[in-house]
């Protein structure tokens, strides 16, 4: 019981700290909105830039297949299964003092679908371009922090989404090696 209480307090403390940046001024709000809504598209576009910078088109093909398969697995298969067992309310429905910067449908927040997808992309990129993957992980982390700052996710939603995404990419890597595609 003490574990659940302390984890909830930690989640609430981190949420309130990050959400306190919302509503300060238009510049901060724009940054939070960009990270929470649009940075994922930048990360997705980043995967396709390998076509431009890598002459090994076979590797580029596989990173794209791996990244988007892992993202789809994480976001559209594992997340809905988890929601069946753990339906957690979003912060803006659970708390009254939330600065909500983006519109989001009330409903299951755990795990974050955005985090699941973006961390799956980052982890898949890691298997092909380990050094470059740092940029993708930082983008996924910034997007997650933006979602919390915008008032639509708890920090633990982002952490769980990250774990789901990383696991999805790892599982596909394992299966690709087992089936000898790699």
C-alpha positions in Angstrom: 0.0 0.0 0.0 2.8 2.5 0.8 4.3 1.9 -2.6 1.1 2.9 -4.4 0.7 6.0 -2.3 4.3 7.1 -2.8 4.2 6.5 -6.6 1.0 8.5 -6.8 2.6 11.3 -4.9 5.7 11.2 -7.1 3.5 11.2 -10.2 1.4 14.1 -8.9 4.5 16.1 -7.9 6.2 15.7 -11.3 2.9 16.4 -13.1 2.3 19.6 -11.2 5.9 20.8 -11.7 5.7 20.3 -15.5 2.2 21.6 -15.8 3.1 24.7 -13.9 5.0 25.9 -17.1 1.6 26.0 -18.9 -0.2 29.3 -19.0 2.9 31.4 -18.0 3.1 33.2 -21.4 2.4 32.6 -25.1 6.0 31.6 -25.9 6.1 28.8 -23.4 2.6 27.7 -24.3 3.6 27.5 -28.0 6.7 25.4 -27.1 4.6 23.0 -25.0 1.9 22.7 -27.7 4.6 22.1 -30.4 6.2 19.4 -28.4 3.0 17.7 -27.4 1.2 17.9 -30.7 3.6 18.3 -33.6 7.0 17.0 -32.5 5.9 13.4 -33.2 5.5 14.3 -36.9 9.0 15.7 -36.9 10.2 12.4 -35.4 8.3 10.5 -38.0 9.7 12.6 -40.8 13.2 12.1 -39.3 12.9 8.4 -40.0 12.4 9.1 -43.7 15.5 11.3 -43.8 17.6 8.2 -43.8 16.7 7.9 -47.5 18.6 11.1 -48.2 21.7 10.5 -46.0 22.3 6.7 -46.2 23.4 5.1 -49.5 22.6 1.7 -48.1 19.0 1.6 -49.2 18.5 -1.9 -47.9 19.2 -0.7 -44.4 17.0 2.3 -44.9 14.1 0.0 -46.0 14.5 -2.2 -42.9 14.7 0.7 -40.5 11.5 2.1 -41.9 9.7 -1.3 -41.8 11.0 -2.0 -38.3 10.2 1.5 -36.9 6.7 1.8 -38.2 5.8 -1.9 -37.5 7.0 -1.4 -33.9 5.1 1.9 -33.6 1.9 0.3 -34.9 2.3 -2.7 -32.6 2.9 -0.5 -29.6 0.2 2.1 -30.3 -2.6 0.1 -31.9 -2.2 -3.4 -30.4 -0.4 -3.3 -27.0 -1.9 0.0 -25.8 -5.5 -1.0 -26.3 -4.9 -4.3 -24.6 -3.4 -2.5 -21.6 -6.3 -0.1 -21.5 -8.7 -3.1 -21.1 -7.0 -3.8 -17.8 -6.0 -0.3 -16.6 -8.4 2.5 -17.5 -6.8 5.6 -15.9 -8.3 9.0 -16.2 -6.4 11.9 -17.7 -5.1 14.6 -15.4 -7.5 17.3 -16.7 -10.5 15.0 -15.7 -9.0 13.9 -12.4 -7.7 17.3 -11.1 -9.4 20.7 -11.1 -6.3 22.9 -11.3 -4.8 21.6 -14.5 -3.7 24.0 -17.3 -4.8 22.1 -20.3 -3.2 23.5 -23.5 -4.4 21.0 -26.1 -7.8 19.4 -26.5 -7.8 15.8 -25.8 -10.7 13.3 -25.5 -11.3 12.3 -21.9 -10.6 8.6 -21.5 -7.8 6.2 -20.9 -4.4 7.9 -20.4 -2.3 4.9 -19.4 -0.1 4.2 -21.3 0.5 7.2 -23.6 -0.1 6.2 -27.2 2.1 9.1 -28.4 5.0 7.9 -26.1 4.4 4.2 -27.2 4.7 5.1 -30.9 7.6 7.6 -30.6 9.7 5.4 -28.3 9.1 2.4 -30.6 10.4 4.5 -33.5 13.5 5.5 -31.5 14.3 2.0 -30.4 13.9 0.6 -33.9 16.3 3.4 -35.2 18.7 2.3 -32.4 19.1 -1.1 -34.0 20.3 0.4 -37.3 21.8 3.8 -36.3 22.8 3.6 -32.6 24.4 7.1 -32.5 21.6 8.8 -34.4 19.0 7.1 -32.2 19.9 9.5 -29.4 18.2 12.3 -31.3 15.1 10.2 -31.7 15.1 9.2 -28.0 15.5 12.9 -27.0 12.6 13.8 -29.3 10.4 11.1 -27.8 11.3 12.3 -24.3 10.6 16.0 -25.2 7.3 15.0 -26.7 6.4 13.1 -23.5 7.3 16.0 -21.3 5.2 18.2 -23.6 2.2 15.9 -23.1 2.6 16.1 -19.4 3.1 19.9 -19.4 0.0 20.3 -21.6 -2.0 18.6 -19.0 -3.1 15.5 -20.9 -0.9 12.8 -19.4 0.6 11.8 -16.1 4.4 11.2 -16.0 3.8 7.5 -15.4 1.7 7.3 -18.6 4.8 8.5 -20.5 7.1 6.1 -18.7 4.7 3.2 -19.4 4.4 4.2 -23.0 8.1 4.4 -23.4 8.4 0.8 -22.0 5.7 -0.4 -24.3 7.4 1.2 -27.3 10.8 0.0 -26.5 9.5 -3.5 -25.9 7.6 -3.5 -29.2 10.8 -2.6 -31.1 12.8 -5.2 -29.2 10.2 -7.9 -29.8 10.3 -7.2 -33.6 14.1 -7.2 -33.5 14.0 -10.6 -31.8 11.5 -12.0 -34.3 13.4 -10.6 -37.3 16.6 -12.3 -36.1 14.8 -15.5 -35.2 13.2 -15.7 -38.6 16.6 -14.8 -40.1 15.5 -11.7 -41.9 18.5 -9.9 -40.3 
